[in-house]
Amino acid sequence: MPDTLNLLTLLQTRNSSPKLTSPAPTADELETMVGAALRAPDHAWMRPTRFIVIEGDQREALGRLFEISLLKRNPDADENARAKALGAPLRAPLVVVVTVQLKDHPKVPHSEQRLSAGCSAYALLLAAEALGYAGIWRTGDNAFDPEVARGLSLSKDQEIVGFIYLGTRTGKSKSLPTIDPREFILHWTP
Ligand SMILES: Cc1cc2nc3c(=O)[nH]c(=O)nc-3n(C[C@H](O)[C@H](O)[C@H](O)COP(=O)(O)O)c2cc1C
């Protein structure tokens, strides 16, 4: 396992990678990453996030689910669109579907539970990078399609937060945008 990066450097330099290949994080490393992701802020410790692991042949099955769902949304989808849907999960050796299991709580609205799961998805990416891997958070129509949710056996109160594609970066990492934080800091004048 490579040395973990300095935390601030990791936060400042994390960079998504659309091109991913093997190796992917091992089962042990994935457990470590999920443990880190579960340290996301979580109002009332509701633990709303679930991680569905898809690897190997399961990625092909997920591609078939994406294609079937596409055809239900758009029966006229052309060959290109169908091939894209079918091949989408093969863009990485490991796909983790981050989901949120929503519950009613007197103090924690669903929006806060979704935010917590989003933080977990981000932490998963950070943990992957800390271990020397790379990833990218994707959604698209599949993340909001009830047919995909059914195919993944989600419960009726469970939603997809994102498909986190994970593996080893191929090619050069893209250059980071230059951002001036001062442009994003607002000062309130009461
Ligand atoms: C909720 C969410 C959904 C996203 N969905 C997609 C997507 O479907 N396809 C895609 O190419 N990028 C998507 N992105 C953006 C990438 O994950 C990534 O942030 C972007 O390519 C910028 O790269 P960077 O993270 O290195 O700055 C999404 C990001 C978020 C937060």
The ligand as an SDF file (V2000), in Angstrom:
LIG
                    3D

 31 33  0  0  0  0  0  0  0  0999 V2000
  -23.2690   14.5070   -8.4300 C   0  0  0  0  0  0  0  0  0  0  0  0
  -22.2750   14.4680   -9.5620 C   0  0  0  0  0  0  0  0  0  0  0  0
  -22.6040   13.8260  -10.7360 C   0  0  0  0  0  0  0  0  0  0  0  0
  -21.7070   13.7820  -11.8110 C   0  0  0  0  0  0  0  0  0  0  0  0
  -22.0430   13.1150  -12.9550 N   0  0  0  0  0  0  0  0  0  0  0  0
  -21.1520   13.0360  -13.9680 C   0  0  0  0  0  0  0  0  0  0  0  0
  -21.4420   12.2750  -15.1380 C   0  0  0  0  0  0  0  0  0  0  0  0
  -22.4940   11.6520  -15.2430 O   0  0  0  0  0  0  0  0  0  0  0  0
  -20.5280   12.2510  -16.1210 N   0  0  0  0  0  0  0  0  0  0  0  0
  -19.3200   12.9260  -16.0260 C   0  0  0  0  0  0  0  0  0  0  0  0
  -18.5230   12.8710  -16.9590 O   0  0  0  0  0  0  0  0  0  0  0  0
  -19.0170   13.6400  -14.9260 N   0  0  0  0  0  0  0  0  0  0  0  0
  -19.9010   13.7080  -13.8920 C   0  0  0  0  0  0  0  0  0  0  0  0
  -19.5900   14.4250  -12.7770 N   0  0  0  0  0  0  0  0  0  0  0  0
  -18.3340   15.2150  -12.7430 C   0  0  0  0  0  0  0  0  0  0  0  0
  -17.1020   14.3860  -12.4770 C   0  0  0  0  0  0  0  0  0  0  0  0
  -17.3040   13.5090  -11.3820 O   0  0  0  0  0  0  0  0  0  0  0  0
  -15.8960   15.3110  -12.1400 C   0  0  0  0  0  0  0  0  0  0  0  0
  -16.1310   16.0140  -10.9710 O   0  0  0  0  0  0  0  0  0  0  0  0
  -15.6010   16.2560  -13.2870 C   0  0  0  0  0  0  0  0  0  0  0  0
  -15.1940   15.5210  -14.4130 O   0  0  0  0  0  0  0  0  0  0  0  0
  -14.5050   17.2780  -12.9260 C   0  0  0  0  0  0  0  0  0  0  0  0
  -13.3140   16.6360  -12.5970 O   0  0  0  0  0  0  0  0  0  0  0  0
  -12.6070   16.9080  -11.1990 P   0  0  0  0  0  0  0  0  0  0  0  0
  -13.4670   16.2340  -10.1550 O   0  0  0  0  0  0  0  0  0  0  0  0
  -11.2500   16.3230  -11.3380 O   0  0  0  0  0  0  0  0  0  0  0  0
  -12.5580   18.4030  -11.0270 O   0  0  0  0  0  0  0  0  0  0  0  0
  -20.4480   14.4390  -11.6860 C   0  0  0  0  0  0  0  0  0  0  0  0
  -20.1140   15.0690  -10.4740 C   0  0  0  0  0  0  0  0  0  0  0  0
  -21.0120   15.0800   -9.4310 C   0  0  0  0  0  0  0  0  0  0  0  0
  -20.6270   15.7490   -8.1220 C   0  0  0  0  0  0  0  0  0  0  0  0
  1  2  1  0
  2  3  1  0
  2 30  2  0
  3  4  2  0
  4  5  1  0
  4 28  1  0
  5  6  2  0
  6  7  1  0
  6 13  1  0
  7  8  2  0
  7  9  1  0
  9 10  1  0
 10 11  2  0
 10 12  1  0
 12 13  2  0
 13 14  1  0
 14 15  1  0
 14 28  1  0
 15 16  1  0
 16 17  1  0
 16 18  1  0
 18 19  1  0
 18 20  1  0
 20 21  1  0
 20 22  1  0
 22 23  1  0
 23 24  1  0
 24 25  2  0
 24 26  1  0
 24 27  1  0
 28 29  2  0
 29 30  1  0
 30 31  1  0
M  END
$$$$
